[in-house]
Amino acid sequence: MFSYLRNRFASHLRERSRRRARLVSKDGRCNIEFGNVEQSRFVFLIDIWTTVLDLRWRYKMTIFISAFLGSWFLFGLLWYLVAYIHKDLPEFNPSINHTPCVENINGLTSAFLFSLETQVTIGYGFRCVTEQCATAIFLLIFQSILGVIINSFMCGAILAKISRSKNRAKTITFSKNAVISKRGGKLCLLIRVANLRKSLLIGSHIYGKLLRTTITPEGETIILDQVNIEFIVDAGNENLFFISPLTIYHVIDKSSPFFHMAAETILQQDFELVVFLDGTVEATSATCQVRTSYIPEEVLWGYRFAPIVSKTKEGKYRVDFQNFSKTVAVETPHCAFCLHNEREAKAKEKKGFDNPGFVLSEVNETTDTKM
């Protein structure tokens, strides 16, 4: 019992360490860290718009609330300072004929309320600026312009965050596992992808990258070496009619990096297959990219995907997503090299070959018969 638990715990730790090494998570997030960057982090303030859009919602809302509260309080102090300099406050005991710069400012609280009313254009009519002070008029104009800028920036940032195509990408899903089986007489790696919305992705294109560690002939070790993986769709690789789930496949031929892998050795390989889908959102015309990845444990050799599309009695097409990632075991060659040799052997059987070592010897037949 103890040895069983120890083996389970060891396998769990190996699985976790394997997952930590994944560059791209299943939902498309990149697991990479930048260290010892020479540029200062203040350089991100130069492109403040992109920086704000990339922030998480909790940080964005914190900045949103802090910007408004900070500007209201700052201008509240300025309005209080104008009233203090012009001696409009009650502690200065102004005369009856005294005309203040701002009506009904009696302290810091009323100055803050006037600042809030001015910037958000509430206009209760109780506090107002008079023509007595040019400073107050200039401050009113400056706060109104700055308030419009803050409103436009913050509202635009939130609207852009909500309408980003990144959210549309979450409605594109890939199968949990990739499978390897025969398709059209060829050994192929297959992946299923589905669009969960009825709106299409225009101009969709699917491709892949195989990430692995390689050693060059010069002895240089390249980590995360990228190899192009071409995926094929029966409907065509360009302008996919992406209304129903599609099965994309990669032919494992001599030019494929999977050619020298076998069913017994694929789990011992160290690679990560990253699959990309690029397209344009039909509703917003914004481009988006969907990513996912597969490690050797997620590539099932000798399986195919279960059927997912059927036709009802009413003539409607039905997609059963319960079978989306379901796989079925099928008879599959244990390596692409074996299938290639088998196909060559069958092709040679259909052809005739001359034996250069064969010599035809003539036999002279005699018709004489001795009695």
Backbone torsions as a table, in degrees:
resi	resn	phi	psi	omega
1	MET	NA	-42.4	-179.4
2	PHE	-65.8	-41.3	179.4
3	SER	-65.6	-35.2	178.6
4	TYR	-64.5	-46.2	179.1
5	LEU	-64.9	-36.5	179.2
6	ARG	-66.2	-40.4	178.3
7	ASN	-67.0	-39.6	177.3
8	ARG	-63.5	-41.4	179.5
9	PHE	-66.8	-39.8	178.9
10	ALA	-65.5	-41.6	178.0
11	SER	-66.3	-35.7	177.3
12	HIS	-65.6	-40.2	178.0
13	LEU	-66.4	-38.8	177.9
14	ARG	-64.4	-39.1	178.7
15	GLU	-65.9	-40.7	179.0
16	ARG	-66.0	-42.3	178.9
17	SER	-64.7	-34.0	177.3
18	ARG	-66.8	-40.2	179.9
19	ARG	-68.2	-34.6	178.7
20	ARG	-64.7	-31.0	-178.7
21	ALA	-78.5	-6.1	-179.1
22	ARG	-68.3	129.1	179.6
23	LEU	-77.2	-42.2	-179.2
24	VAL	-118.3	125.2	179.6
25	SER	-74.2	172.3	-178.7
26	LYS	-64.0	-28.4	179.1
27	ASP	-92.8	8.7	171.8
28	GLY	96.2	-0.7	179.6
29	ARG	-78.5	141.9	-177.8
30	CYS	-91.9	128.8	-179.4
31	ASN	-100.1	82.8	-177.8
32	ILE	-142.0	146.5	-177.7
33	GLU	-128.1	133.0	178.9
34	PHE	-97.9	125.1	179.7
35	GLY	-121.3	150.2	177.3
36	ASN	55.4	45.0	176.8
37	VAL	-75.2	125.7	-175.7
38	GLU	-70.9	-33.3	-179.3
39	GLN	-70.8	145.5	178.4
40	SER	-71.2	151.7	178.6
41	ARG	-68.0	-16.2	177.9
42	PHE	-69.3	-11.9	178.8
43	VAL	-66.3	-23.6	178.2
44	PHE	-70.0	-19.5	177.8
45	LEU	-73.2	-17.8	177.2
46	ILE	-65.3	-42.2	175.5
47	ASP	-102.2	67.4	-173.0
48	ILE	-66.1	-29.7	-178.4
49	TRP	-64.8	-49.7	179.1
50	THR	-64.9	-37.3	179.2
51	THR	-61.8	-42.7	179.5
52	VAL	-68.2	-38.4	-179.9
53	LEU	-66.7	-32.9	-178.3
54	ASP	-80.8	-10.3	-179.5
55	LEU	-69.9	153.5	173.6
56	ARG	-70.3	161.3	-175.6
57	TRP	-61.4	-37.8	-177.6
58	ARG	-66.2	-36.8	177.6
59	TYR	-74.4	-36.0	179.2
60	LYS	-65.0	-43.9	179.3
61	MET	-68.4	-32.1	175.6
62	THR	-63.7	-43.7	177.1
63	ILE	-66.0	-39.6	-179.7
64	PHE	-60.0	-49.9	-178.5
65	ILE	-69.1	-41.3	-178.2
66	SER	-65.5	-35.9	-179.8
67	ALA	-64.4	-43.1	-180.0
68	PHE	-71.2	-48.9	-180.0
69	LEU	-62.0	-40.6	179.5
70	GLY	-63.9	-43.3	-179.9
71	SER	-68.6	-38.7	177.4
72	TRP	-63.0	-44.1	-178.4
73	PHE	-69.8	-39.0	179.7
74	LEU	-63.1	-47.1	179.4
75	PHE	-71.8	-26.4	173.3
76	GLY	-62.4	-40.2	175.6
77	LEU	-64.2	-39.5	179.4
78	LEU	-66.0	-40.8	177.4
79	TRP	-65.8	-37.0	176.3
80	TYR	-65.6	-38.4	178.9
81	LEU	-66.2	-39.6	176.9
82	VAL	-61.9	-44.5	179.1
83	ALA	-66.3	-34.4	-179.6
84	TYR	-70.0	-43.2	-179.2
85	ILE	-67.0	-38.7	-178.7
86	HIS	-83.7	2.1	178.2
87	LYS	57.2	47.5	178.0
88	ASP	-93.5	-9.8	-174.9
89	LEU	-76.3	153.7	-177.6
90	PRO	-61.2	-27.8	-178.1
91	GLU	-68.7	-14.7	177.2
92	PHE	-89.3	-2.7	179.0
93	ASN	50.6	61.4	-179.2
94	PRO	-65.4	153.3	-179.1
95	SER	-73.7	170.2	-179.3
96	ILE	-66.8	-33.0	-178.9
97	ASN	-85.8	3.0	-177.6
98	HIS	-73.8	129.5	178.2
99	THR	-103.9	113.1	-178.1
100	PRO	-77.0	163.1	175.1
101	CYS	-68.5	-38.9	178.6
102	VAL	-131.8	125.4	-179.0
103	GLU	-67.9	138.9	170.2
104	ASN	63.9	36.8	168.5
105	ILE	-102.2	111.7	-175.0
106	ASN	-110.3	-6.0	-178.7
107	GLY	179.3	-169.0	-176.8
108	LEU	-67.8	-34.8	-179.5
109	THR	-66.5	-45.8	179.0
110	SER	-67.6	-30.9	176.3
111	ALA	-67.6	-38.5	176.6
112	PHE	-65.2	-41.8	178.6
113	LEU	-64.0	-38.5	177.7
114	PHE	-67.1	-38.3	176.5
115	SER	-61.5	-43.3	179.0
116	LEU	-64.4	-44.5	180.0
117	GLU	-62.8	-37.4	-178.2
118	THR	-69.7	-45.5	-173.3
119	GLN	-73.0	-35.6	-179.7
120	VAL	-97.6	7.4	175.5
121	THR	53.6	47.1	176.8
122	ILE	-74.2	-53.8	175.0
123	GLY	68.0	63.5	177.8
124	TYR	-70.0	-22.3	178.7
125	GLY	89.4	-2.0	-179.9
126	PHE	-86.1	-40.6	177.7
127	ARG	-111.0	135.2	-179.2
128	CYS	-154.3	158.6	179.2
129	VAL	-86.4	138.2	176.2
130	THR	-101.3	172.8	179.0
131	GLU	-85.5	13.4	-175.3
132	GLN	-73.9	-35.4	-172.4
133	CYS	-122.6	125.2	174.8
134	ALA	-70.5	-29.9	178.8
135	THR	-63.0	-42.3	179.8
136	ALA	-65.2	-38.6	179.1
137	ILE	-65.7	-44.1	177.9
138	PHE	-62.6	-41.2	179.5
139	LEU	-65.3	-36.3	177.7
140	LEU	-63.2	-45.0	179.7
141	ILE	-64.6	-44.1	-177.5
142	PHE	-64.0	-42.6	-179.8
143	GLN	-68.1	-36.5	179.4
144	SER	-64.5	-43.6	179.4
145	ILE	-66.7	-45.0	-179.5
146	LEU	-64.8	-36.1	178.2
147	GLY	-63.9	-40.2	177.7
148	VAL	-64.2	-39.4	179.9
149	ILE	-65.1	-44.8	179.8
150	ILE	-64.2	-43.4	178.6
151	ASN	-60.8	-44.4	-178.0
152	SER	-65.1	-43.9	-177.5
153	PHE	-66.4	-47.8	-176.2
154	MET	-68.5	-44.4	179.3
155	CYS	-66.0	-38.7	177.3
156	GLY	-65.3	-38.5	179.4
157	ALA	-65.5	-41.6	179.7
158	ILE	-68.4	-42.0	179.0
159	LEU	-64.1	-41.4	178.8
160	ALA	-67.0	-34.7	178.4
161	LYS	-66.5	-40.0	-178.9
162	ILE	-69.3	-40.6	-174.0
163	SER	-91.6	11.3	179.8
164	ARG	-63.6	144.2	-180.0
165	SER	-67.7	-11.9	177.4
166	LYS	-61.8	-34.7	177.4
167	ASN	-70.0	-34.5	176.9
168	ARG	-66.1	-31.4	-179.4
169	ALA	-65.9	-22.3	179.8
170	LYS	-70.3	-15.2	178.1
171	THR	-92.1	6.8	171.9
172	ILE	-106.0	124.5	-175.2
173	THR	-125.4	145.3	176.4
174	PHE	-108.9	158.3	176.7
175	SER	-65.5	151.3	-178.0
176	LYS	-64.1	-36.6	-178.1
177	ASN	-124.4	156.4	167.5
178	ALA	-101.1	149.8	-177.3
179	VAL	-124.5	155.6	176.8
180	ILE	-124.3	121.7	179.1
181	SER	-159.9	178.3	-180.0
182	LYS	-82.4	138.8	176.6
183	ARG	-144.5	117.8	-177.6
184	GLY	64.0	32.7	-179.9
185	GLY	78.8	3.9	180.0
186	LYS	-120.9	150.1	176.5
187	LEU	-80.8	125.0	-173.1
188	CYS	-133.3	153.4	170.0
189	LEU	-100.7	123.4	-172.7
190	LEU	-117.3	142.6	177.3
191	ILE	-137.3	140.4	179.7
192	ARG	-106.2	137.1	-180.0
193	VAL	-134.1	143.8	-175.9
194	ALA	-138.7	147.8	173.8
195	ASN	-103.7	116.1	-175.3
196	LEU	-80.5	-8.5	176.8
197	ARG	-105.3	156.9	176.9
198	LYS	-81.1	-18.7	174.7
199	SER	-73.9	143.7	-173.1
200	LEU	-88.7	161.4	165.6
201	LEU	-100.4	119.6	-174.1
202	ILE	-84.7	137.6	176.4
203	GLY	63.6	40.4	-177.1
204	SER	-70.6	144.6	179.6
205	HIS	-141.0	132.2	-176.6
206	ILE	-117.5	133.3	177.1
207	TYR	-153.3	173.1	-176.2
208	GLY	-143.1	162.0	176.2
209	LYS	-133.5	130.8	175.7
210	LEU	-100.1	117.9	-179.1
211	LEU	-100.5	126.4	179.5
212	ARG	-155.9	167.3	177.7
213	THR	-96.9	123.8	-178.4
214	THR	-124.4	157.6	177.0
215	ILE	-119.1	122.7	-178.4
216	THR	-75.1	162.3	176.3
217	PRO	-57.6	-23.4	177.8
218	GLU	-82.1	-1.3	178.9
219	GLY	90.9	7.5	179.7
220	GLU	-83.8	131.8	178.4
221	THR	-92.5	121.5	179.9
222	ILE	-109.6	113.3	176.6
223	ILE	-88.9	139.8	-177.2
224	LEU	61.2	43.8	173.2
225	ASP	-68.7	132.1	-173.9
226	GLN	-102.6	130.1	176.7
227	VAL	-121.9	130.5	-179.8
228	ASN	-68.9	135.6	176.3
229	ILE	-120.1	116.0	-179.5
230	GLU	-88.3	124.9	176.3
231	PHE	-106.0	145.5	-177.5
232	ILE	-119.7	140.7	173.3
233	VAL	-122.2	135.6	-177.6
234	ASP	-58.7	-30.3	-178.9
235	ALA	-81.2	-3.0	-177.5
236	GLY	107.5	144.0	-175.6
237	ASN	-78.1	-21.1	-177.8
238	GLU	-108.4	146.4	176.8
239	ASN	52.7	60.2	-178.8
240	LEU	-69.4	140.5	171.5
241	PHE	-86.7	84.5	-167.0
242	PHE	-92.7	58.5	179.3
243	ILE	-99.8	-22.7	178.9
244	SER	-128.7	162.3	179.7
245	PRO	-58.3	139.7	179.9
246	LEU	-115.9	149.3	173.9
247	THR	-109.9	113.1	178.1
248	ILE	-97.3	148.4	-177.4
249	TYR	-142.6	152.0	177.9
250	HIS	-118.2	122.7	-178.7
251	VAL	-75.9	124.2	-180.0
252	ILE	-89.2	90.9	177.1
253	ASP	-112.5	-165.4	-176.4
254	LYS	-65.9	-26.1	179.1
255	SER	-85.9	-4.4	-178.0
256	SER	-85.5	141.6	176.1
257	PRO	-69.0	-12.2	177.6
258	PHE	-89.3	1.1	-172.4
259	PHE	-65.5	-37.5	-176.8
260	HIS	-91.9	8.9	176.8
261	MET	-93.6	155.5	179.7
262	ALA	-136.0	169.2	-178.5
263	ALA	-62.0	-31.5	-177.7
264	GLU	-82.5	-19.6	-173.3
265	THR	-113.3	-6.0	-174.2
266	ILE	-66.1	-32.2	179.4
267	LEU	-71.5	-18.1	179.1
268	GLN	-88.1	-6.2	-179.5
269	GLN	-78.2	157.1	177.9
270	ASP	-121.0	94.6	179.9
271	PHE	-150.8	167.6	174.5
272	GLU	-142.1	121.6	179.8
273	LEU	-96.0	114.8	179.7
274	VAL	-104.5	126.4	-178.4
275	VAL	-111.2	133.8	-178.7
276	PHE	-118.6	144.8	171.1
277	LEU	-132.9	115.2	178.3
278	ASP	-105.4	142.3	178.8
279	GLY	-167.7	173.7	179.3
280	THR	-112.9	129.3	-179.5
281	VAL	-69.9	128.7	-175.6
282	GLU	-65.8	-35.0	-174.0
283	ALA	-77.6	-36.5	-173.0
284	THR	-115.2	-8.0	-177.1
285	SER	61.3	21.4	176.8
286	ALA	-94.1	141.3	179.3
287	THR	-81.0	147.2	178.6
288	CYS	-142.5	158.3	178.1
289	GLN	-132.6	133.0	178.1
290	VAL	-112.1	136.2	-178.4
291	ARG	-131.7	150.4	169.9
292	THR	-155.3	173.0	-177.6
293	SER	-145.3	159.1	179.0
294	TYR	-135.5	131.2	174.5
295	ILE	-103.1	168.7	-174.9
296	PRO	-53.3	-34.7	179.5
297	GLU	-67.0	-17.5	-178.4
298	GLU	-101.1	8.0	175.7
299	VAL	-107.5	112.2	-175.7
300	LEU	-96.8	118.4	-179.1
301	TRP	-89.7	129.4	178.0
302	GLY	87.9	30.8	179.0
303	TYR	-134.4	159.5	171.2
304	ARG	-135.7	163.7	-179.0
305	PHE	-79.4	144.6	177.0
306	ALA	-73.0	151.9	178.3
307	PRO	-59.9	145.2	-175.2
308	ILE	-127.2	-23.0	-176.8
309	VAL	-106.9	132.1	177.9
310	SER	-137.8	171.7	180.0
311	LYS	-122.4	127.1	-177.6
312	THR	-80.6	171.8	178.6
313	LYS	-66.6	-26.7	179.6
314	GLU	-78.7	-3.1	179.1
315	GLY	91.7	9.3	179.0
316	LYS	-94.6	150.7	176.9
317	TYR	-91.5	133.6	-175.6
318	ARG	-121.9	132.0	178.0
319	VAL	-108.5	117.8	-178.7
320	ASP	-98.4	101.0	-177.3
321	PHE	-75.7	-3.3	173.8
322	GLN	-66.6	-28.5	177.9
323	ASN	-98.1	13.0	-174.1
324	PHE	-60.7	-47.1	-179.5
325	SER	-105.6	8.2	-179.1
326	LYS	-75.7	136.5	-178.3
327	THR	-119.5	154.7	179.8
328	VAL	-127.5	133.6	179.7
329	ALA	-71.6	135.0	178.6
330	VAL	-135.2	160.0	178.2
331	GLU	-71.3	122.6	-174.2
332	THR	-140.7	137.4	173.5
333	PRO	-58.1	144.6	-174.9
334	HIS	-78.9	-3.6	174.2
335	CYS	-159.3	155.0	179.4
336	ALA	-71.5	-30.9	179.7
337	PHE	-64.8	-38.9	178.2
338	CYS	-64.7	-42.7	178.4
339	LEU	-63.5	-38.7	179.7
340	HIS	-64.5	-44.6	178.8
341	ASN	-66.0	-36.3	179.0
342	GLU	-65.1	-40.8	179.4
343	ARG	-67.9	-37.8	178.0
344	GLU	-67.1	-38.4	179.2
345	ALA	-65.1	-40.5	178.8
346	LYS	-67.4	-34.3	178.7
347	ALA	-69.0	-36.5	179.8
348	LYS	-70.1	-29.6	179.9
349	GLU	-65.0	-26.7	-178.0
350	LYS	-83.9	-6.2	-177.8
351	LYS	-110.5	156.1	174.9
352	GLY	-102.1	144.4	-178.4
353	PHE	-128.1	137.1	176.2
354	ASP	-82.7	139.4	176.6
355	ASN	-96.4	109.3	-176.6
356	PRO	-65.9	-18.3	-179.3
357	GLY	-87.7	-2.4	-178.3
358	PHE	-83.3	129.0	179.4
359	VAL	-121.2	127.8	-179.8
360	LEU	-84.8	120.6	179.4
361	SER	-104.0	131.0	-179.5
362	GLU	-87.3	140.3	179.7
363	VAL	-115.3	121.5	179.6
364	ASN	-84.2	119.6	178.8
365	GLU	-95.2	132.2	177.0
366	THR	-102.0	143.9	-179.1
367	THR	-99.5	-4.1	-179.1
368	ASP	-75.6	136.8	179.2
369	THR	-125.8	124.1	179.3
370	LYS	-87.5	135.9	178.8
371	MET	-99.5	NA	NA
